[in-house]
Amino acid sequence: MEGTQLGRALNELREHCDRLVVITDEQSHDRVPAPKCGCGYVVNVASYRNGVGYGAWTHIDGWSEAIIEYIRSVESVGQADA
């Protein structure tokens, strides 16, 4: 079996959250549901591959510490559909 079961992991979350940031190579073995919290971000650290899809998630390719500032900026304007 290739990939993780990101959908299962997300469905197991029981806590309320304001935001959920998933750092992944986007190789999920199962369907990834919409985030159950205010804002959901998928940070693809292996952007050379096909991802899990986006839907309600804000998708970010690559990694740097600037992602934290990006998330702060998006949320301060009240929109996470970059």
Secondary structure as UniProt FT lines:
FT   HELIX           6..12
FT   STRAND          19..24
FT   STRAND          39..44
FT   TURN            47..48
FT   TURN            55..56
FT   STRAND          58..61
FT   HELIX           66..77
//
